[in-house]
Amino acid sequence: MPQYNPPLRDMQFVLHEMLKVTDVYKAMPKHADVDMDTINAVLEEGGKFASQVLFPLNQVGDREGCKLNKETHEVTAPTGFKEAYKQYVEGGWPALSCDPEYGGQGLPIAVNQCFYEMMNSANQAWTMYPGLSHGAYECLHEHGTAEQKATYLPKLTSGQWTGTMCLTEPHCGTDLGLLRTKAEPQADGTYRITGSKIFISAGEHDLAENIIHLVLARLPDAPAGSKGISLFVVPKFLPNADGTPGKRNGVFCAGLEHKMGIHGNATAQIVLEGAIGTLVGQPNKGLAAMFVMMNAARLGVGNQSLGLTEVAYQNAVAYAKDRIQMRALSGPKAADKPADPIIVHPDVRKMLLTARAYAEGGRALAIHIALLIDKELSSTDEDERKDAADQVALLTPIVKAFLTDNGWLATSHCMQVFGGHGYIAEWGMEQYVRDARINMIYEGTNTIQSLDLLGRKVLADNGAKLKKFGKLVQQFIEDEGTNEAMQEFVNPLADIGDKVTKLTTELGMKAFQNADEVGAAAVDYLRVVGHLVFAYFFAQQAKVALEKQNSGDPFYTAKLATIRFYFAKLLPETATLIRTARAGLQPLMAMDEALF
């Protein structure tokens, strides 16, 4: 049977030893009282909820899936999901990092990030139900009217109501400018929304008493394309004056998708038939408003794969220590047994260490960007808020694409460690692989993230955001330049930093001549920059671990071994990626379309 133990020690290392988050929070009046003990206590309890309540339901949800009653259009979640959600709400978990004005606890985003990593490890499909609510909350918190905030934010904060994002239609996925859903203005200031949406995660379920859909639609006089999209809030039940769910709205589930993975989450086909909605933000500016939720979702998807990477790694390690098969090539390591545990074999260790390094690197990046969001939202220094926002914009596509690519690779490796048993459902490993695959697709495919990084976040501002990150890297290199013990980490970091600068310049010049060069290089480019980011954080972690390696705590010994593995075995893939990025457009477009 699968197992999961929350990685609290590594979270504490990143939070308190690498990033020193409480020192950062002391400068923020909103979080000045948040101390190490509070953070640790919250995460310890959150880990218990994830491992003891959610984790036992993961395989149940995968086996049972969700059930649609086609007469009532109601969806029933798998056994235990509703009860787990009730515990989640009663524990106050939905309110963790929400605004106290609406009933939230006001804790930092970084704490919520760690909690969600653990829930994603325990049960990604279940975690998507409350996860999408957070995105809806953030969108309405930033763009909602006073009335919308008063109506919906307290309920989303408490978890009484959940949220969704309704973007995709059968004929348009990435290209939302093609959407056809219509919004007709009414005399009372509301709108009647008519159209169809597909692939709506958590679109219908029985976990909460109401579901709040954020729907993209087009007004009658809207310009064509993405500049004519507006955003509307469309509740399943229209709220009464006292805040209770009232009349059933004209929005319902017409079908559930049959999927490769995340079976426990209801991926719904949503039909709107004159559903009543209210406008969020300005007319024809809906995409900009929705991007608040979309960016939150992209970070959330990266976190999903981080969670899967961690839980897959833990199970693969346990199996590799227990499973005996063959002898080590250099001679028996367990002479008292008929064969050696497979963890003695070099390639098994390579697979395990790949997953471990991608989990630990991903965790550092995910918590770092959560801390940046805390700065963006809560710093009293305007320049710090602006710099944090720029770094969040730069790193968001990397979190989404790099962590999900790594998660797919890591879960596959961990399944491979099990051999034939990994392919069998009872061990749970093949579910992690199936669940991980969607993360590279939804909330903007990883190619879209790559185009966003190279085209919008780097070349569009002449590399200004990337240069800001580069200055952080350069400062670290200069600070550690005379530290002999750090040279094995600083030198390759400096090398990849220089190569990213040169590659960016070269691709920028090519793109100036032909914009399609961006499309030819973007995916490779994002992975190269992802490795630059990981190398930077691993070098920082190495500095801390080196200072404490003689403390007697084996954690630091293991940390240094993982980091050395990363620099020796994973970072070097950038050489190939740089070469293929430089190969450019011509090899891709040389063949005539008719010859395919």
FENUR-V192666 format. One record per backbone hydrogen bond with DSSP energy under -0.5 kcal/mol. NH is the residue of the N-H (numbers start at 1). CO is the residue of the C=O. E is the energy in kcal/mol with one decimal. If there is no record, write none. Layout:
nh-><NH,NH>
co-><CO,CO>
e-><E,E>
This chain:
nh-><8,11,12,13,14,15,16,17,17,18,19,21,23,24,25,26,27,28,29,31,32,34,35,39,40,41,42,43,44,45,46,47,48,49,50,51,52,53,53,54,55,57,58,61,62,63,64,65,66,67,69,70,73,74,76,77,81,82,84,85,86,87,88,89,90,91,92,93,95,96,98,102,103,104,105,106,106,107,111,112,113,114,115,116,117,118,119,120,121,122,123,124,127,128,129,130,131,132,133,134,135,136,137,138,139,140,141,142,143,144,149,150,151,152,153,153,154,156,157,158,159,160,161,162,164,166,167,169,172,176,178,179,182,183,184,185,186,189,191,192,193,193,194,195,197,198,200,201,202,203,203,209,210,212,213,213,214,215,215,216,217,218,220,222,225,227,228,229,229,230,231,232,233,234,234,236,238,240,243,246,249,251,252,253,254,254,255,257,259,265,267,268,268,269,270,270,271,272,273,273,274,274,275,277,278,280,281,281,285,286,287,289,290,291,292,293,293,294,295,296,297,298,299,300,301,302,303,304,305,306,307,308,309,310,311,312,313,314,315,316,317,318,319,320,321,322,323,325,331,337,340,342,343,344,345,348,349,350,351,352,353,354,355,356,357,358,359,360,361,362,363,364,365,366,367,368,369,370,371,372,373,374,375,376,377,378,379,382,385,386,387,388,389,390,391,392,393,394,395,396,397,399,400,401,402,403,403,404,405,406,407,408,409,410,411,412,413,414,415,416,417,418,418,419,421,422,423,424,427,428,430,432,433,434,435,436,437,438,438,439,439,440,441,442,446,449,450,451,452,453,454,455,456,456,457,458,459,460,461,462,463,464,467,468,469,470,471,472,473,474,475,476,477,478,479,480,481,483,484,486,487,489,490,491,493,494,495,496,497,498,499,500,501,502,503,504,505,506,507,508,509,510,511,512,513,513,514,517,518,519,520,521,522,525,526,527,528,529,530,531,532,533,534,535,536,537,538,539,540,541,542,543,544,545,546,547,548,549,549,551,554,556,557,558,559,560,561,562,563,564,565,566,567,568,569,570,570,571,573,574,575,576,577,578,579,580,581,582,583,584,584,588,589,590,595,596>
co-><6,7,8,9,10,11,12,12,13,13,14,15,20,20,21,22,24,25,27,28,28,31,33,35,36,37,38,39,40,41,42,43,44,45,46,47,48,48,49,49,50,54,55,57,58,59,60,61,263,76,74,68,69,69,67,75,78,78,80,81,82,83,84,85,86,87,89,88,92,93,95,99,100,99,95,95,98,96,108,108,109,110,111,112,113,114,115,116,117,118,119,120,123,124,126,126,127,128,129,130,131,132,133,134,135,136,137,138,139,140,145,146,147,148,148,149,149,152,153,154,155,155,155,210,212,214,165,172,169,174,175,176,194,218,192,183,190,186,277,184,191,275,182,272,270,168,268,199,266,200,266,160,160,162,211,234,164,213,232,166,230,181,183,219,177,224,225,226,284,217,280,215,278,213,232,211,247,244,240,238,236,249,271,73,252,269,269,267,257,262,265,200,266,255,197,268,252,195,250,271,193,272,193,191,233,231,143,279,282,229,229,285,286,287,289,289,290,290,291,292,293,294,295,296,297,298,299,300,301,302,303,304,305,306,307,308,309,310,311,312,313,314,315,316,317,318,319,340,328,334,326,323,320,341,342,345,345,346,347,348,349,350,351,352,353,354,355,356,357,358,359,360,361,362,363,364,365,366,367,368,369,370,371,372,373,374,375,380,381,382,383,384,385,386,387,388,389,390,391,392,393,395,396,397,398,398,399,400,401,402,403,404,405,406,407,408,409,410,411,412,413,414,415,416,418,419,420,421,424,425,422,428,429,430,431,432,433,434,435,435,436,437,438,438,440,445,446,447,448,449,450,451,451,452,452,453,454,455,458,459,458,461,463,464,465,466,467,468,469,470,471,472,473,474,475,476,478,480,482,483,484,486,486,487,489,490,491,492,493,494,495,496,497,498,499,500,501,502,503,504,505,506,507,508,509,510,510,514,515,515,516,517,518,521,522,523,524,525,526,527,528,529,530,531,532,533,534,535,536,537,538,539,540,541,542,543,544,545,546,548,552,553,553,554,555,556,557,558,559,560,561,562,563,564,565,565,566,566,570,571,572,572,573,574,575,576,577,578,579,580,581,585,585,586,592,593>
e-><-2.2,-2.0,-2.8,-2.0,-2.3,-2.9,-2.9,-0.8,-1.5,-2.2,-2.7,-2.6,-0.9,-1.3,-2.6,-1.4,-1.2,-2.0,-0.6,-1.4,-0.9,-1.8,-0.6,-2.2,-2.7,-2.4,-2.5,-2.3,-2.2,-2.1,-2.6,-2.4,-1.5,-2.1,-2.4,-2.7,-2.8,-0.5,-1.8,-1.7,-2.3,-1.6,-1.6,-2.7,-1.7,-2.2,-2.8,-2.0,-0.5,-2.3,-2.9,-0.8,-2.6,-0.6,-2.9,-0.5,-2.0,-0.5,-2.2,-2.2,-2.0,-1.9,-2.2,-2.5,-2.7,-2.0,-1.7,-1.7,-0.8,-1.5,-1.2,-1.9,-1.7,-2.3,-3.2,-0.7,-1.7,-2.4,-0.7,-1.4,-2.6,-1.7,-2.1,-2.6,-2.0,-1.8,-2.0,-2.5,-2.2,-2.1,-2.8,-0.6,-2.3,-1.3,-1.7,-0.6,-2.1,-1.9,-0.7,-1.4,-1.1,-2.0,-2.7,-2.5,-2.2,-2.4,-2.6,-1.6,-2.7,-2.0,-2.7,-2.3,-2.1,-2.9,-0.6,-1.5,-0.6,-2.4,-2.7,-2.1,-1.2,-0.9,-1.6,-2.0,-2.1,-3.6,-0.8,-2.4,-1.4,-1.7,-1.7,-2.0,-2.8,-2.3,-2.6,-0.6,-2.7,-1.9,-2.4,-2.6,-0.6,-3.4,-2.5,-2.2,-3.1,-2.1,-2.4,-1.0,-0.9,-1.6,-1.4,-1.3,-0.7,-3.3,-0.7,-2.2,-1.5,-0.7,-3.1,-2.0,-2.5,-2.9,-0.6,-1.8,-0.6,-0.6,-1.7,-0.9,-0.5,-3.2,-0.6,-2.4,-2.5,-3.5,-0.6,-2.7,-3.0,-3.4,-1.9,-1.7,-3.1,-1.5,-2.3,-0.7,-0.6,-3.1,-0.9,-2.7,-0.7,-1.6,-1.0,-2.7,-0.9,-2.9,-2.4,-0.7,-2.8,-3.1,-2.8,-0.5,-0.5,-0.6,-2.1,-2.4,-1.6,-3.2,-0.9,-0.5,-1.8,-2.9,-0.6,-1.5,-2.9,-1.6,-1.3,-0.6,-0.6,-2.7,-2.8,-1.6,-2.4,-2.3,-2.0,-2.2,-2.5,-1.9,-1.8,-1.5,-1.8,-1.9,-2.4,-2.2,-2.5,-2.1,-2.2,-2.4,-2.1,-2.4,-1.8,-2.2,-2.6,-2.0,-2.1,-2.6,-1.9,-1.1,-3.2,-2.9,-2.0,-2.2,-3.0,-2.5,-1.6,-2.0,-1.6,-0.5,-2.0,-2.2,-2.0,-2.4,-3.2,-2.0,-1.8,-2.5,-2.9,-2.3,-2.0,-2.7,-2.8,-1.8,-2.3,-1.8,-2.1,-2.8,-2.5,-2.1,-2.5,-1.6,-2.3,-2.1,-2.0,-2.0,-2.2,-2.8,-2.4,-2.5,-2.2,-0.6,-2.2,-2.3,-2.8,-2.5,-2.3,-2.2,-2.1,-2.5,-2.3,-2.1,-2.6,-2.1,-0.6,-2.8,-2.4,-2.6,-1.7,-1.0,-0.8,-0.9,-2.7,-2.4,-2.0,-2.2,-2.0,-3.1,-2.7,-1.7,-2.4,-2.6,-2.1,-2.1,-1.7,-0.7,-0.8,-1.9,-1.4,-1.2,-1.1,-1.2,-1.2,-1.5,-0.5,-1.2,-1.6,-2.2,-3.2,-2.2,-1.2,-0.7,-0.6,-0.5,-0.7,-1.1,-2.1,-2.3,-1.8,-2.1,-1.8,-2.5,-2.4,-2.5,-2.6,-2.3,-0.8,-1.0,-2.6,-1.2,-2.6,-1.0,-0.6,-1.7,-3.5,-1.3,-2.7,-1.6,-1.8,-2.7,-2.0,-1.2,-2.0,-2.9,-2.5,-1.9,-2.3,-2.5,-2.5,-2.0,-0.7,-1.4,-1.0,-1.5,-1.3,-1.6,-3.0,-2.0,-1.4,-2.8,-2.2,-2.4,-2.0,-2.2,-2.1,-2.2,-1.8,-2.2,-2.7,-2.6,-2.0,-2.4,-2.7,-2.3,-1.9,-2.1,-2.7,-1.5,-0.9,-0.7,-2.2,-2.0,-1.7,-0.7,-1.6,-1.4,-2.1,-2.6,-2.8,-1.6,-2.0,-2.6,-2.8,-1.9,-1.8,-2.4,-2.5,-3.0,-2.1,-2.2,-3.0,-2.2,-1.8,-2.3,-2.5,-1.8,-1.6,-2.7,-2.8,-1.6,-1.0,-0.6,-0.7,-1.9,-0.7,-1.3,-0.7,-2.5,-2.3,-2.2,-1.9,-2.3,-2.3,-2.6,-2.0,-2.3,-2.4,-2.1,-3.3,-0.6,-1.8,-2.6,-1.8,-2.1,-1.6,-0.5,-2.0,-2.7,-1.6,-2.6,-2.4,-2.1,-1.1,-0.6,-0.9,-1.4,-1.6,-1.3,-2.1,-1.4>
